[in-house]
Amino acid sequence: MPNNVRIIDTGSVYKWLPIVDEYHYLSDVLCRNAYYRVYTSSVMDNHASILVGVTLIFLLVFSGCTSVAPSSPAPATPSPEISISQTTSTPVPPGTFTLNVNSLTTGSPLPEVYSCKGAGESPAVSWDGIPAGTKSLVLILEDPDAPSGTFTHWLVYNIPIDVRSIPSGQTAQKVLSNGAQQGDTSAGSRGYYPPCPPVGTTHRYIFRLYAVDMDITQPTADRDSIDWALQGHTLAKTEFLTTLKR
């Protein structure tokens, strides 16, 4: 090896350098190493800072520190009213809309004259307290205890609201003198069909009166069609209970 040449260890590479260039090379290596240390130290510091920041954010979020203090609730505003086209039953104070059958008290026996045991004529019926908005009335007499199911004995509809009673002894005509119309009974006949329970039994006979918000336009009617027409159009209803034993 020449006298003016030295081997310089740079970490991984051995170089032959002339002595005159040794100081220049060492100076260059030292500067590079210093730069590397400063640079890598700066990068590591930045990485460490980022890691610490992420860790702090994680702890803040999951420990509930990001929750916002509740503010005063805004004053409630009334919700807009929703209009409903179909009429529902309007509450009527008890005792206002009333129905009476002759001079009977509710729950009392129906006189035989109005049954198959007597003349079989229709009783006098009256009412009071028709609710506001009523356009017509419907009267139904039924036997809920009939062997084959509820039996309709009388069906009167489109009763004018200025009418307050139906006299006794009505015939089977389609339109009564007061303008009301009679529908078909469960026996298929029009007008009043006198109650006639099986021998040895007592049945209930219920008079029902409905206040309706329209006129029923059916030319003829039976119980099914009247029940259908009453759906969503009944303002109020009342009833009167009688019994009959045979």
C-alpha positions as CSV (number, residue, x, y, z in Angstrom):
1,M,0.0,0.0,0.0
2,P,1.4,3.4,-0.9
3,N,2.5,5.6,2.0
4,N,0.4,8.4,0.9
5,V,-2.7,6.2,0.9
6,R,-5.0,5.2,3.8
7,I,-8.0,3.0,4.1
8,I,-11.0,4.9,5.3
9,D,-13.9,2.9,7.0
10,T,-17.2,4.5,6.1
11,G,-19.3,1.8,7.8
12,S,-19.9,-0.5,4.9
13,V,-17.5,0.5,2.2
14,Y,-13.6,0.7,2.4
15,K,-12.1,3.3,0.3
16,W,-8.5,4.0,-0.6
17,L,-7.9,7.6,-0.4
18,P,-4.8,9.6,-0.9
19,I,-3.7,11.3,2.3
20,V,-4.2,14.7,0.8
21,D,-7.8,13.9,0.2
22,E,-8.4,12.3,3.6
23,Y,-9.3,15.4,5.4
24,H,-11.7,16.4,2.7
25,Y,-13.4,13.0,2.7
26,L,-13.6,12.8,6.4
27,S,-15.1,16.2,6.6
28,D,-17.7,15.2,4.0
29,V,-18.6,12.0,5.8
30,L,-18.9,13.8,9.1
31,C,-21.2,16.4,7.6
32,R,-23.3,13.8,6.0
33,N,-23.6,11.8,9.2
34,A,-24.4,14.9,11.2
35,Y,-27.1,15.8,8.6
36,Y,-28.5,12.2,8.8
37,R,-28.7,12.4,12.6
38,V,-30.3,15.7,12.6
39,Y,-32.8,14.7,9.8
40,T,-33.7,11.4,11.3
41,S,-34.0,13.0,14.7
42,S,-36.4,15.6,13.3
43,V,-38.5,12.9,11.5
44,M,-38.7,10.8,14.6
45,D,-39.7,13.8,16.7
46,N,-42.4,14.5,14.2
47,H,-43.6,10.9,14.3
48,A,-43.6,10.9,18.0
49,S,-45.6,14.2,18.1
50,I,-48.2,12.8,15.7
51,L,-48.5,9.6,17.7
52,V,-49.0,11.6,20.9
53,G,-51.6,13.8,19.2
54,V,-53.6,10.8,17.9
55,T,-53.5,9.2,21.3
56,L,-54.8,12.3,23.0
57,I,-57.7,12.7,20.5
58,F,-58.6,9.0,21.0
59,L,-58.7,9.5,24.7
60,L,-60.8,12.7,24.5
61,V,-63.4,11.1,22.1
62,F,-63.9,7.9,24.0
63,S,-63.8,9.4,27.5
64,G,-66.8,11.6,26.6
65,C,-64.8,14.9,26.7
66,T,-66.2,15.9,23.4
67,S,-69.8,16.1,24.6
68,V,-71.4,19.5,24.3
69,A,-73.2,21.0,27.3
70,P,-77.0,20.8,26.8
71,S,-78.5,23.9,25.6
72,S,-81.9,25.2,26.7
73,P,-84.7,23.4,24.8
74,A,-86.4,25.5,22.2
75,P,-90.0,26.4,23.0
76,A,-92.5,23.8,21.8
77,T,-94.5,24.8,18.8
78,P,-98.1,23.4,18.5
79,S,-98.3,20.7,15.8
80,P,-100.7,21.6,12.9
81,E,-104.2,20.2,13.1
82,I,-104.9,17.4,10.7
83,S,-108.3,17.5,9.0
84,I,-110.1,14.2,8.6
85,S,-112.6,13.9,5.9
86,Q,-114.4,11.0,7.4
87,T,-116.7,11.7,10.3
88,T,-116.1,10.0,13.6
89,S,-118.6,9.6,16.5
90,T,-119.0,12.8,18.5
91,P,-119.2,12.3,22.3
92,V,-122.6,13.3,23.5
93,P,-123.1,13.9,27.2
94,P,-125.0,11.1,28.9
95,G,-128.8,11.6,28.9
96,T,-128.7,14.1,26.0
97,F,-129.5,12.0,23.1
98,T,-132.4,9.8,24.3
99,L,-134.8,7.3,22.9
100,N,-138.2,6.2,24.3
101,V,-140.6,3.4,23.4
102,N,-144.2,4.2,24.3
103,S,-144.2,4.9,28.0
104,L,-142.0,2.0,28.9
105,T,-138.9,2.1,31.1
106,T,-135.7,0.6,29.7
107,G,-135.4,-3.1,30.4
108,S,-139.1,-3.7,30.8
109,P,-141.1,-6.3,28.9
110,L,-142.4,-5.4,25.5
111,P,-146.3,-5.4,25.5
112,E,-147.8,-8.4,23.7
113,V,-149.7,-6.1,21.4
114,Y,-146.4,-5.4,19.6
115,S,-145.5,-9.1,19.2
116,C,-146.7,-12.2,17.5
117,K,-148.7,-12.9,20.7
118,G,-150.9,-9.9,20.0
119,A,-151.8,-7.6,17.1
120,G,-148.2,-7.4,16.0
121,E,-148.3,-3.6,15.4
122,S,-145.3,-1.3,15.7
123,P,-144.9,0.7,18.9
124,A,-144.7,4.4,19.2
125,V,-141.1,5.6,19.3
126,S,-139.8,9.1,20.2
127,W,-136.4,10.8,20.8
128,D,-134.8,14.0,21.9
129,G,-131.4,15.7,22.0
130,I,-130.3,15.3,18.4
131,P,-126.7,16.4,18.2
132,A,-125.5,19.3,16.0
133,G,-124.5,18.4,12.5
134,T,-127.1,15.6,12.1
135,K,-128.6,15.3,8.6
136,S,-130.8,12.3,9.2
137,L,-131.7,9.5,11.7
138,V,-131.8,5.7,11.4
139,L,-133.9,3.5,13.7
140,I,-133.2,-0.2,14.0
141,L,-135.0,-2.9,16.1
142,E,-133.0,-6.1,16.6
143,D,-133.1,-9.4,18.5
144,P,-129.4,-10.3,19.4
145,D,-130.6,-13.6,20.9
146,A,-132.2,-15.1,17.8
147,P,-131.0,-18.7,17.2
148,S,-129.5,-18.0,13.8
149,G,-127.8,-14.7,14.9
150,T,-129.0,-11.1,15.2
151,F,-132.4,-10.7,13.6
152,T,-133.5,-7.2,12.4
153,H,-137.2,-6.7,13.1
154,W,-137.5,-3.0,11.9
155,L,-135.4,-0.7,9.8
156,V,-136.3,2.9,9.3
157,Y,-133.7,5.3,7.7
158,N,-133.5,8.9,6.3
159,I,-135.7,10.1,9.2
160,P,-135.8,13.9,8.9
161,I,-134.1,15.8,11.8
162,D,-137.3,17.9,12.4
163,V,-139.2,14.7,13.1
164,R,-139.2,13.7,16.8
165,S,-141.4,10.5,16.8
166,I,-142.9,7.7,14.8
167,P,-146.5,6.9,15.8
168,S,-147.5,3.3,16.5
169,G,-149.2,1.1,14.0
170,Q,-147.1,1.8,10.9
171,T,-147.9,-0.1,7.7
172,A,-145.4,-1.7,5.4
173,Q,-145.3,1.2,3.0
174,K,-141.9,2.2,1.7
175,V,-142.1,5.9,2.6
176,L,-143.8,7.0,5.8
177,S,-146.0,10.0,6.1
178,N,-143.1,11.9,7.8
179,G,-140.8,11.3,4.9
180,A,-138.7,8.5,6.4
181,Q,-138.1,5.3,4.5
182,Q,-138.5,1.7,5.6
183,G,-136.0,-1.0,4.7
184,D,-136.1,-4.8,4.7
185,T,-136.1,-7.0,7.8
186,S,-134.1,-10.2,8.2
187,A,-137.3,-12.0,7.1
188,G,-137.1,-10.2,3.7
189,S,-140.2,-8.1,4.3
190,R,-140.5,-4.4,4.5
191,G,-141.7,-2.6,7.6
192,Y,-142.2,-3.8,11.2
193,Y,-141.8,-7.5,11.8
194,P,-143.3,-8.4,15.2
195,P,-141.0,-10.1,17.7
196,C,-141.7,-13.8,18.3
197,P,-139.1,-15.7,20.4
198,P,-139.2,-19.5,20.6
199,V,-141.6,-20.9,23.1
200,G,-140.2,-21.0,26.6
201,T,-137.5,-18.4,26.0
202,T,-136.9,-14.8,26.8
203,H,-135.2,-12.6,24.2
204,R,-133.9,-9.0,24.3
205,Y,-135.3,-6.6,21.8
206,I,-133.2,-3.5,21.4
207,F,-134.3,-0.3,19.7
208,R,-131.2,1.6,18.3
209,L,-131.3,5.2,17.0
210,Y,-128.4,6.7,15.1
211,A,-127.6,10.3,14.3
212,V,-126.1,10.4,10.8
213,D,-124.2,13.2,9.1
214,M,-125.7,12.5,5.7
215,D,-128.8,11.3,3.8
216,I,-128.6,7.7,2.8
217,T,-129.2,7.6,-1.0
218,Q,-130.1,3.9,-1.3
219,P,-133.6,3.5,-2.8
220,T,-134.0,0.2,-0.9
221,A,-132.0,-1.0,2.0
222,D,-131.4,-4.0,4.3
223,R,-129.3,-4.3,7.4
224,D,-126.0,-5.0,5.7
225,S,-126.3,-1.9,3.4
226,I,-127.4,0.3,6.3
227,D,-124.5,-0.9,8.5
228,W,-122.1,-0.1,5.7
229,A,-123.6,3.4,5.2
230,L,-123.3,4.1,8.9
231,Q,-119.6,3.4,9.0
232,G,-117.7,6.7,9.5
233,H,-121.0,8.8,9.4
234,T,-122.5,8.1,12.8
235,L,-122.4,11.2,15.0
236,A,-124.1,9.6,18.0
237,K,-126.3,6.7,18.9
238,T,-128.6,5.7,21.7
239,E,-130.7,2.6,22.5
240,F,-133.6,1.3,24.4
241,L,-133.8,-2.2,25.8
242,T,-137.0,-4.3,26.1
243,T,-137.6,-8.0,26.6
244,L,-140.2,-10.5,25.5
245,K,-141.0,-14.0,26.9
246,R,-143.1,-16.5,25.1
